[in-house]
Amino acid sequence: MLKFRNTLSGKIEEFRPMREGEVSMYYCGPTVWDYGHIGNFRSALNADILRRYLKFKGFKVTHVMNITDVEDRIIAKSQEAGLTIDDYTAKYIDALWEDFDALGCERPEIVPRATRHVPEMVALIERLMASNHAYKSDGSIYYRIASFPDYGKLSKINFAGNIAGASDRIDTDRYEKEDARDFALWKESPSPGETGWDAPIGRGRPGWHIECSAMSMKYLGETFDIHAGGIDLVFPHHENEIAQSEGATGKQFVRYWIHFEHLKVEGETMSKSKGNYYTFRDVAAKGFSPAAVRYFLLSVPYNKQINFTFDALAGAEKTVAGLKDFRARLTEAKTSSGNNAALEATTAQAAQEFEAGMDDDLNTSVALAAIHNLTRDVNTAITSKKLLEDNKLQLLELLKRFDSVLNIFGEERHEMLDTEIQNLIDERQEARRRRDFARADELRDELAGLGIILEDTKDGVRWKRK
């Protein structure tokens, strides 16, 4: 039974989608003003694990991830660079997908950009104005929090007298408001050179919160199953999304809210001023593999804080190498026909433990423990010649199933078939036999360029992927 901690109720709940066999899911994606940092990618990776496990459980998943490509930082940075917003953000959107792919994350089915959905935002604002949930003041439009009695039901905070704005992306609405708690839906931009869109509600640009309400409801409907994001988004962003969406529709906006905990660096909050701010690319430049980063980030469940250190990442690098060596050893193991009943039971137990851990609010640490216990027992069986052909086939299939969720063995990154790699290795061996060492070296370099490491052993050449 699959269960999640629902931020809305504050309880662990059995997951039951609106439509049997289908899941609608929205994840608050990045603001593309710079390269993504490792905290961003912890959230993105946890969203990836969520969608992968839903698919593992047999659900058809429609996953929407927005890209915020207009906001104050982007506007300021693009003006400094003398570029249009589209030209400025193009570099970081390309980098996002490069990093996404390197980290082994599946791309969502739908990736809407804020700048491409301004008409939908305007239409939603008009609905809110018509229902008295929004008002115009000094050219800008604000949400009237007093009109929504349920405001605060997600964050469980009494907002009486609070000013909206308590996350990394603080709302700095410097306009006239009826109530200090009200937040901007539409910011006036009357000057010809100022970033904005002409609209029936006046020339301006959207506030941050209205973007996600408009885009999620366009693609998933007025009520959908899962909304995920970093825990820093609970207030004000997700609280405001609920107020906007439910204020406009009168319906429940989201059924399950799932929030990913913070990443700290050496026990401290990550910030550029502290010198402990790392992008995914910074980490890769230090020689750490994406697989190690992925493993490290999965080693702690999404609902607990994780402490990033380079020592821990080095440990993850060794662990991933060990897992890949195990898979290679299993693949190459010579077996006799038949089935070892005890090993079959061990395999079934690992499958059960993995799924039980993931069913329990995506507990990736339990799932990883199941894999490590399995590798220990199977390595013992291989060494003692107790691995039989049926067991080997069962185990290889199980590793594929595990990897369809965790993607730590790296099988999904393999663009070249094993048979094609083996053909190159055989060609290299033949060149060496002919004493054509120049050709043998060329082939070895070609294989290295493909991420293939060769190991000469007494039983012949073994290979593995980096």
CORWO-V385427 format. One record per residue. N is the residue number from 1. RES is the residue in one small letter. SS is DSSP state (helix for helix, strand for strand, loop for the rest). NEAR is the number of other C-alpha atoms within 12 Angstrom. D_FIRST is the distance of its C-alpha to the first C-alpha in whole Angstrom. Layout:
BEGIN
n:N res:RES ss:SS near:NEAR d_first:D_FIRST
n:N res:RES ss:SS near:NEAR d_first:D_FIRST
END
This chain:
BEGIN
n:1 res:m ss:loop near:18 d_first:0
n:2 res:l ss:loop near:26 d_first:4
n:3 res:k ss:strand near:26 d_first:6
n:4 res:f ss:strand near:36 d_first:10
n:5 res:r ss:strand near:28 d_first:13
n:6 res:n ss:strand near:28 d_first:15
n:7 res:t ss:loop near:34 d_first:19
n:8 res:l ss:loop near:30 d_first:20
n:9 res:s ss:loop near:18 d_first:19
n:10 res:g ss:loop near:17 d_first:19
n:11 res:k ss:strand near:16 d_first:15
n:12 res:i ss:strand near:22 d_first:12
n:13 res:e ss:strand near:23 d_first:10
n:14 res:e ss:strand near:17 d_first:7
n:15 res:f ss:loop near:31 d_first:8
n:16 res:r ss:loop near:22 d_first:10
n:17 res:p ss:loop near:25 d_first:13
n:18 res:m ss:loop near:20 d_first:16
n:19 res:r ss:strand near:15 d_first:17
n:20 res:e ss:loop near:14 d_first:14
n:21 res:g ss:loop near:19 d_first:14
n:22 res:e ss:strand near:24 d_first:16
n:23 res:v ss:strand near:34 d_first:16
n:24 res:s ss:strand near:41 d_first:19
n:25 res:m ss:strand near:44 d_first:19
n:26 res:y ss:strand near:48 d_first:22
n:27 res:y ss:strand near:47 d_first:23
n:28 res:c ss:loop near:45 d_first:26
n:29 res:g ss:loop near:42 d_first:28
n:30 res:p ss:loop near:40 d_first:31
n:31 res:t ss:strand near:32 d_first:35
n:32 res:v ss:loop near:36 d_first:37
n:33 res:w ss:loop near:31 d_first:40
n:34 res:d ss:loop near:27 d_first:40
n:35 res:y ss:loop near:29 d_first:38
n:36 res:g ss:loop near:32 d_first:34
n:37 res:h ss:strand near:33 d_first:34
n:38 res:i ss:helix near:37 d_first:31
n:39 res:g ss:helix near:37 d_first:30
n:40 res:n ss:helix near:37 d_first:29
n:41 res:f ss:helix near:42 d_first:28
n:42 res:r ss:helix near:45 d_first:25
n:43 res:s ss:helix near:42 d_first:24
n:44 res:a ss:helix near:44 d_first:24
n:45 res:l ss:helix near:46 d_first:23
n:46 res:n ss:helix near:44 d_first:20
n:47 res:a ss:helix near:40 d_first:20
n:48 res:d ss:helix near:43 d_first:20
n:49 res:i ss:helix near:42 d_first:17
n:50 res:l ss:helix near:48 d_first:15
n:51 res:r ss:helix near:39 d_first:16
n:52 res:r ss:helix near:34 d_first:16
n:53 res:y ss:helix near:38 d_first:13
n:54 res:l ss:helix near:37 d_first:12
n:55 res:k ss:helix near:23 d_first:14
n:56 res:f ss:helix near:25 d_first:13
n:57 res:k ss:loop near:25 d_first:10
n:58 res:g ss:loop near:15 d_first:13
n:59 res:f ss:loop near:25 d_first:13
n:60 res:k ss:strand near:21 d_first:17
n:61 res:v ss:strand near:33 d_first:18
n:62 res:t ss:strand near:31 d_first:21
n:63 res:h ss:strand near:37 d_first:21
n:64 res:v ss:strand near:38 d_first:25
n:65 res:m ss:strand near:38 d_first:26
n:66 res:n ss:loop near:42 d_first:30
n:67 res:i ss:strand near:36 d_first:33
n:68 res:t ss:strand near:40 d_first:35
n:69 res:d ss:loop near:40 d_first:38
n:70 res:v ss:loop near:39 d_first:41
n:71 res:e ss:loop near:34 d_first:41
n:72 res:d ss:helix near:28 d_first:44
n:73 res:r ss:helix near:22 d_first:43
n:74 res:i ss:helix near:29 d_first:43
n:75 res:i ss:helix near:29 d_first:46
n:76 res:a ss:helix near:19 d_first:48
n:77 res:k ss:helix near:23 d_first:47
n:78 res:s ss:helix near:28 d_first:48
n:79 res:q ss:helix near:20 d_first:52
n:80 res:e ss:helix near:13 d_first:52
n:81 res:a ss:helix near:15 d_first:52
n:82 res:g ss:loop near:14 d_first:54
n:83 res:l ss:loop near:17 d_first:51
n:84 res:t ss:loop near:21 d_first:49
n:85 res:i ss:helix near:32 d_first:46
n:86 res:d ss:helix near:27 d_first:45
n:87 res:d ss:helix near:22 d_first:47
n:88 res:y ss:helix near:26 d_first:46
n:89 res:t ss:helix near:34 d_first:42
n:90 res:a ss:helix near:24 d_first:42
n:91 res:k ss:helix near:21 d_first:42
n:92 res:y ss:helix near:27 d_first:39
n:93 res:i ss:helix near:29 d_first:37
n:94 res:d ss:helix near:20 d_first:38
n:95 res:a ss:helix near:23 d_first:38
n:96 res:l ss:helix near:32 d_first:34
n:97 res:w ss:helix near:28 d_first:33
n:98 res:e ss:helix near:21 d_first:35
n:99 res:d ss:helix near:34 d_first:33
n:100 res:f ss:helix near:35 d_first:30
n:101 res:d ss:helix near:26 d_first:31
n:102 res:a ss:helix near:30 d_first:32
n:103 res:l ss:loop near:40 d_first:29
n:104 res:g ss:loop near:36 d_first:27
n:105 res:c ss:loop near:36 d_first:25
n:106 res:e ss:loop near:34 d_first:24
n:107 res:r ss:loop near:30 d_first:26
n:108 res:p ss:loop near:31 d_first:25
n:109 res:e ss:loop near:21 d_first:26
n:110 res:i ss:strand near:24 d_first:28
n:111 res:v ss:loop near:30 d_first:30
n:112 res:p ss:loop near:32 d_first:32
n:113 res:r ss:strand near:31 d_first:35
n:114 res:a ss:helix near:38 d_first:36
n:115 res:t ss:helix near:32 d_first:40
n:116 res:r ss:helix near:21 d_first:39
n:117 res:h ss:loop near:31 d_first:37
n:118 res:v ss:helix near:37 d_first:40
n:119 res:p ss:helix near:25 d_first:41
n:120 res:e ss:helix near:27 d_first:37
n:121 res:m ss:helix near:39 d_first:38
n:122 res:v ss:helix near:34 d_first:41
n:123 res:a ss:helix near:27 d_first:40
n:124 res:l ss:helix near:40 d_first:37
n:125 res:i ss:helix near:44 d_first:40
n:126 res:e ss:helix near:31 d_first:42
n:127 res:r ss:helix near:26 d_first:39
n:128 res:l ss:helix near:36 d_first:39
n:129 res:m ss:helix near:25 d_first:43
n:130 res:a ss:helix near:18 d_first:43
n:131 res:s ss:loop near:21 d_first:41
n:132 res:n ss:loop near:22 d_first:42
n:133 res:h ss:loop near:33 d_first:40
n:134 res:a ss:strand near:36 d_first:42
n:135 res:y ss:strand near:32 d_first:45
n:136 res:k ss:strand near:30 d_first:48
n:137 res:s ss:strand near:26 d_first:50
n:138 res:d ss:loop near:21 d_first:53
n:139 res:g ss:loop near:22 d_first:51
n:140 res:s ss:strand near:31 d_first:48
n:141 res:i ss:strand near:39 d_first:45
n:142 res:y ss:strand near:44 d_first:43
n:143 res:y ss:strand near:47 d_first:40
n:144 res:r ss:loop near:33 d_first:41
n:145 res:i ss:helix near:38 d_first:38
n:146 res:a ss:helix near:25 d_first:40
n:147 res:s ss:helix near:25 d_first:39
n:148 res:f ss:loop near:28 d_first:35
n:149 res:p ss:loop near:17 d_first:34
n:150 res:d ss:loop near:24 d_first:31
n:151 res:y ss:loop near:34 d_first:32
n:152 res:g ss:loop near:29 d_first:30
n:153 res:k ss:loop near:25 d_first:27
n:154 res:l ss:loop near:33 d_first:25
n:155 res:s ss:loop near:28 d_first:27
n:156 res:k ss:loop near:17 d_first:28
n:157 res:i ss:loop near:18 d_first:31
n:158 res:n ss:loop near:17 d_first:34
n:159 res:f ss:loop near:26 d_first:36
n:160 res:a ss:loop near:16 d_first:39
n:161 res:g ss:loop near:13 d_first:42
n:162 res:n ss:loop near:19 d_first:40
n:163 res:i ss:loop near:21 d_first:41
n:164 res:a ss:loop near:35 d_first:38
n:165 res:g ss:loop near:28 d_first:37
n:166 res:a ss:loop near:24 d_first:35
n:167 res:s ss:loop near:18 d_first:34
n:168 res:d ss:loop near:21 d_first:35
n:169 res:r ss:loop near:24 d_first:36
n:170 res:i ss:loop near:23 d_first:38
n:171 res:d ss:loop near:29 d_first:40
n:172 res:t ss:loop near:24 d_first:43
n:173 res:d ss:loop near:30 d_first:45
n:174 res:r ss:loop near:16 d_first:48
n:175 res:y ss:loop near:23 d_first:49
n:176 res:e ss:loop near:22 d_first:50
n:177 res:k ss:loop near:26 d_first:47
n:178 res:e ss:loop near:21 d_first:47
n:179 res:d ss:loop near:25 d_first:45
n:180 res:a ss:loop near:25 d_first:44
n:181 res:r ss:loop near:31 d_first:40
n:182 res:d ss:loop near:40 d_first:41
n:183 res:f ss:strand near:45 d_first:40
n:184 res:a ss:strand near:46 d_first:41
n:185 res:l ss:strand near:49 d_first:40
n:186 res:w ss:strand near:44 d_first:43
n:187 res:k ss:strand near:41 d_first:46
n:188 res:e ss:strand near:32 d_first:49
n:189 res:s ss:loop near:24 d_first:51
n:190 res:p ss:loop near:19 d_first:54
n:191 res:s ss:loop near:13 d_first:56
n:192 res:p ss:loop near:12 d_first:57
n:193 res:g ss:loop near:13 d_first:56
n:194 res:e ss:loop near:21 d_first:53
n:195 res:t ss:loop near:27 d_first:49
n:196 res:g ss:loop near:26 d_first:48
n:197 res:w ss:strand near:28 d_first:48
n:198 res:d ss:loop near:22 d_first:50
n:199 res:a ss:loop near:23 d_first:48
n:200 res:p ss:loop near:15 d_first:49
n:201 res:i ss:loop near:34 d_first:48
n:202 res:g ss:loop near:25 d_first:50
n:203 res:r ss:loop near:25 d_first:50
n:204 res:g ss:strand near:33 d_first:48
n:205 res:r ss:strand near:39 d_first:44
n:206 res:p ss:strand near:45 d_first:41
n:207 res:g ss:loop near:42 d_first:39
n:208 res:w ss:helix near:43 d_first:36
n:209 res:h ss:helix near:45 d_first:34
n:210 res:i ss:helix near:45 d_first:35
n:211 res:e ss:helix near:46 d_first:34
n:212 res:c ss:helix near:48 d_first:30
n:213 res:s ss:helix near:49 d_first:30
n:214 res:a ss:helix near:44 d_first:32
n:215 res:m ss:helix near:40 d_first:31
n:216 res:s ss:helix near:46 d_first:27
n:217 res:m ss:helix near:38 d_first:28
n:218 res:k ss:helix near:27 d_first:30
n:219 res:y ss:helix near:26 d_first:28
n:220 res:l ss:helix near:32 d_first:25
n:221 res:g ss:loop near:25 d_first:26
n:222 res:e ss:loop near:28 d_first:27
n:223 res:t ss:loop near:31 d_first:23
n:224 res:f ss:strand near:35 d_first:20
n:225 res:d ss:strand near:37 d_first:17
n:226 res:i ss:strand near:42 d_first:17
n:227 res:h ss:strand near:47 d_first:20
n:228 res:a ss:strand near:48 d_first:20
n:229 res:g ss:strand near:42 d_first:23
n:230 res:g ss:strand near:37 d_first:25
n:231 res:i ss:helix near:34 d_first:25
n:232 res:d ss:helix near:28 d_first:28
n:233 res:l ss:helix near:37 d_first:28
n:234 res:v ss:helix near:36 d_first:26
n:235 res:f ss:helix near:36 d_first:30
n:236 res:p ss:helix near:40 d_first:32
n:237 res:h ss:helix near:40 d_first:31
n:238 res:h ss:helix near:44 d_first:27
n:239 res:e ss:helix near:42 d_first:29
n:240 res:n ss:helix near:42 d_first:32
n:241 res:e ss:helix near:43 d_first:29
n:242 res:i ss:helix near:43 d_first:28
n:243 res:a ss:helix near:40 d_first:31
n:244 res:q ss:helix near:51 d_first:33
n:245 res:s ss:helix near:39 d_first:30
n:246 res:e ss:helix near:31 d_first:30
n:247 res:g ss:helix near:36 d_first:33
n:248 res:a ss:helix near:34 d_first:34
n:249 res:t ss:helix near:24 d_first:32
n:250 res:g ss:loop near:19 d_first:31
n:251 res:k ss:loop near:18 d_first:27
n:252 res:q ss:loop near:24 d_first:24
n:253 res:f ss:loop near:37 d_first:24
n:254 res:v ss:strand near:38 d_first:21
n:255 res:r ss:strand near:32 d_first:17
n:256 res:y ss:strand near:36 d_first:16
n:257 res:w ss:strand near:39 d_first:18
n:258 res:i ss:strand near:43 d_first:17
n:259 res:h ss:strand near:40 d_first:20
n:260 res:f ss:strand near:43 d_first:21
n:261 res:e ss:loop near:29 d_first:23
n:262 res:h ss:loop near:33 d_first:27
n:263 res:l ss:strand near:37 d_first:29
n:264 res:k ss:strand near:25 d_first:32
n:265 res:v ss:strand near:27 d_first:35
n:266 res:e ss:loop near:21 d_first:36
n:267 res:g ss:loop near:14 d_first:35
n:268 res:e ss:strand near:20 d_first:36
n:269 res:t ss:strand near:22 d_first:35
n:270 res:m ss:loop near:26 d_first:36
n:271 res:s ss:loop near:19 d_first:39
n:272 res:k ss:helix near:13 d_first:42
n:273 res:s ss:helix near:10 d_first:45
n:274 res:k ss:helix near:12 d_first:43
n:275 res:g ss:loop near:13 d_first:44
n:276 res:n ss:loop near:24 d_first:40
n:277 res:y ss:loop near:27 d_first:39
n:278 res:y ss:loop near:32 d_first:37
n:279 res:t ss:strand near:27 d_first:37
n:280 res:f ss:helix near:36 d_first:34
n:281 res:r ss:helix near:27 d_first:38
n:282 res:d ss:helix near:21 d_first:40
n:283 res:v ss:helix near:29 d_first:37
n:284 res:a ss:helix near:24 d_first:38
n:285 res:a ss:helix near:12 d_first:41
n:286 res:k ss:loop near:16 d_first:41
n:287 res:g ss:loop near:17 d_first:40
n:288 res:f ss:loop near:30 d_first:36
n:289 res:s ss:loop near:34 d_first:34
n:290 res:p ss:helix near:39 d_first:32
n:291 res:a ss:helix near:42 d_first:29
n:292 res:a ss:helix near:38 d_first:30
n:293 res:v ss:helix near:43 d_first:29
n:294 res:r ss:helix near:42 d_first:26
n:295 res:y ss:helix near:40 d_first:25
n:296 res:f ss:helix near:40 d_first:27
n:297 res:l ss:helix near:46 d_first:25
n:298 res:l ss:helix near:46 d_first:21
n:299 res:s ss:loop near:35 d_first:22
n:300 res:v ss:loop near:29 d_first:21
n:301 res:p ss:loop near:33 d_first:18
n:302 res:y ss:loop near:40 d_first:19
n:303 res:n ss:loop near:33 d_first:19
n:304 res:k ss:loop near:26 d_first:21
n:305 res:q ss:loop near:26 d_first:25
n:306 res:i ss:strand near:31 d_first:26
n:307 res:n ss:strand near:27 d_first:30
n:308 res:f ss:strand near:33 d_first:32
n:309 res:t ss:loop near:25 d_first:35
n:310 res:f ss:helix near:23 d_first:36
n:311 res:d ss:helix near:17 d_first:36
n:312 res:a ss:helix near:23 d_first:33
n:313 res:l ss:helix near:32 d_first:33
n:314 res:a ss:helix near:24 d_first:35
n:315 res:g ss:helix near:21 d_first:33
n:316 res:a ss:helix near:28 d_first:30
n:317 res:e ss:helix near:29 d_first:33
n:318 res:k ss:helix near:22 d_first:34
n:319 res:t ss:helix near:28 d_first:30
n:320 res:v ss:helix near:35 d_first:29
n:321 res:a ss:helix near:26 d_first:33
n:322 res:g ss:helix near:25 d_first:32
n:323 res:l ss:helix near:36 d_first:28
n:324 res:k ss:helix near:30 d_first:30
n:325 res:d ss:helix near:26 d_first:33
n:326 res:f ss:helix near:30 d_first:31
n:327 res:r ss:helix near:36 d_first:29
n:328 res:a ss:helix near:29 d_first:33
n:329 res:r ss:helix near:27 d_first:34
n:330 res:l ss:helix near:34 d_first:31
n:331 res:t ss:helix near:28 d_first:32
n:332 res:e ss:helix near:23 d_first:36
n:333 res:a ss:loop near:29 d_first:36
n:334 res:k ss:loop near:20 d_first:38
n:335 res:t ss:loop near:24 d_first:36
n:336 res:s ss:strand near:17 d_first:38
n:337 res:s ss:loop near:14 d_first:36
n:338 res:g ss:loop near:17 d_first:34
n:339 res:n ss:loop near:21 d_first:31
n:340 res:n ss:loop near:26 d_first:30
n:341 res:a ss:helix near:17 d_first:28
n:342 res:a ss:helix near:17 d_first:27
n:343 res:l ss:helix near:32 d_first:26
n:344 res:e ss:helix near:28 d_first:24
n:345 res:a ss:helix near:19 d_first:22
n:346 res:t ss:helix near:27 d_first:22
n:347 res:t ss:helix near:37 d_first:21
n:348 res:a ss:helix near:23 d_first:18
n:349 res:q ss:helix near:22 d_first:17
n:350 res:a ss:helix near:33 d_first:17
n:351 res:a ss:helix near:31 d_first:15
n:352 res:q ss:helix near:21 d_first:12
n:353 res:e ss:helix near:27 d_first:13
n:354 res:f ss:helix near:35 d_first:13
n:355 res:e ss:helix near:35 d_first:9
n:356 res:a ss:helix near:26 d_first:8
n:357 res:g ss:helix near:27 d_first:11
n:358 res:m ss:helix near:36 d_first:10
n:359 res:d ss:helix near:28 d_first:6
n:360 res:d ss:strand near:27 d_first:8
n:361 res:d ss:loop near:35 d_first:10
n:362 res:l ss:loop near:41 d_first:12
n:363 res:n ss:loop near:33 d_first:13
n:364 res:t ss:helix near:38 d_first:16
n:365 res:s ss:helix near:30 d_first:18
n:366 res:v ss:helix near:27 d_first:16
n:367 res:a ss:helix near:37 d_first:15
n:368 res:l ss:helix near:39 d_first:19
n:369 res:a ss:helix near:24 d_first:20
n:370 res:a ss:helix near:30 d_first:18
n:371 res:i ss:helix near:41 d_first:20
n:372 res:h ss:helix near:28 d_first:23
n:373 res:n ss:helix near:22 d_first:23
n:374 res:l ss:helix near:35 d_first:23
n:375 res:t ss:helix near:32 d_first:26
n:376 res:r ss:helix near:23 d_first:28
n:377 res:d ss:helix near:27 d_first:27
n:378 res:v ss:helix near:37 d_first:28
n:379 res:n ss:helix near:28 d_first:31
n:380 res:t ss:helix near:18 d_first:32
n:381 res:a ss:helix near:27 d_first:32
n:382 res:i ss:helix near:28 d_first:34
n:383 res:t ss:helix near:17 d_first:37
n:384 res:s ss:loop near:14 d_first:37
n:385 res:k ss:loop near:20 d_first:37
n:386 res:k ss:loop near:27 d_first:34
n:387 res:l ss:loop near:36 d_first:32
n:388 res:l ss:strand near:27 d_first:33
n:389 res:e ss:helix near:26 d_first:32
n:390 res:d ss:helix near:21 d_first:29
n:391 res:n ss:helix near:34 d_first:28
n:392 res:k ss:helix near:35 d_first:29
n:393 res:l ss:helix near:26 d_first:28
n:394 res:q ss:helix near:29 d_first:24
n:395 res:l ss:helix near:38 d_first:24
n:396 res:l ss:helix near:28 d_first:25
n:397 res:e ss:helix near:20 d_first:23
n:398 res:l ss:helix near:29 d_first:20
n:399 res:l ss:helix near:37 d_first:22
n:400 res:k ss:helix near:23 d_first:22
n:401 res:r ss:helix near:27 d_first:18
n:402 res:f ss:helix near:37 d_first:18
n:403 res:d ss:helix near:32 d_first:21
n:404 res:s ss:helix near:29 d_first:19
n:405 res:v ss:helix near:38 d_first:17
n:406 res:l ss:helix near:45 d_first:19
n:407 res:n ss:loop near:37 d_first:23
n:408 res:i ss:loop near:44 d_first:24
n:409 res:f ss:loop near:38 d_first:26
n:410 res:g ss:loop near:37 d_first:28
n:411 res:e ss:helix near:29 d_first:28
n:412 res:e ss:helix near:25 d_first:27
n:413 res:r ss:helix near:24 d_first:30
n:414 res:h ss:loop near:21 d_first:33
n:415 res:e ss:loop near:15 d_first:35
n:416 res:m ss:loop near:18 d_first:37
n:417 res:l ss:loop near:16 d_first:36
n:418 res:d ss:helix near:21 d_first:37
n:419 res:t ss:helix near:12 d_first:39
n:420 res:e ss:helix near:16 d_first:41
n:421 res:i ss:helix near:29 d_first:41
n:422 res:q ss:helix near:22 d_first:42
n:423 res:n ss:helix near:16 d_first:45
n:424 res:l ss:helix near:30 d_first:46
n:425 res:i ss:helix near:34 d_first:46
n:426 res:d ss:helix near:23 d_first:48
n:427 res:e ss:helix near:24 d_first:51
n:428 res:r ss:helix near:28 d_first:51
n:429 res:q ss:helix near:26 d_first:52
n:430 res:e ss:helix near:17 d_first:54
n:431 res:a ss:helix near:20 d_first:56
n:432 res:r ss:helix near:19 d_first:56
n:433 res:r ss:helix near:13 d_first:58
n:434 res:r ss:loop near:13 d_first:60
n:435 res:r ss:loop near:13 d_first:61
n:436 res:d ss:loop near:16 d_first:60
n:437 res:f ss:helix near:17 d_first:58
n:438 res:a ss:helix near:14 d_first:59
n:439 res:r ss:helix near:21 d_first:56
n:440 res:a ss:helix near:23 d_first:54
n:441 res:d ss:helix near:21 d_first:54
n:442 res:e ss:helix near:20 d_first:53
n:443 res:l ss:helix near:29 d_first:50
n:444 res:r ss:helix near:30 d_first:49
n:445 res:d ss:helix near:19 d_first:49
n:446 res:e ss:helix near:20 d_first:47
n:447 res:l ss:helix near:29 d_first:44
n:448 res:a ss:helix near:21 d_first:44
n:449 res:g ss:helix near:15 d_first:44
n:450 res:l ss:loop near:24 d_first:41
n:451 res:g ss:loop near:21 d_first:39
n:452 res:i ss:strand near:28 d_first:40
n:453 res:i ss:strand near:25 d_first:42
n:454 res:l ss:strand near:30 d_first:44
n:455 res:e ss:strand near:18 d_first:44
n:456 res:d ss:strand near:13 d_first:47
n:457 res:t ss:strand near:9 d_first:46
n:458 res:k ss:loop near:7 d_first:49
n:459 res:d ss:loop near:10 d_first:46
n:460 res:g ss:strand near:13 d_first:47
n:461 res:v ss:strand near:20 d_first:45
n:462 res:r ss:strand near:24 d_first:42
n:463 res:w ss:strand near:30 d_first:40
n:464 res:k ss:strand near:33 d_first:37
n:465 res:r ss:strand near:34 d_first:36
n:466 res:k ss:loop near:30 d_first:36
END
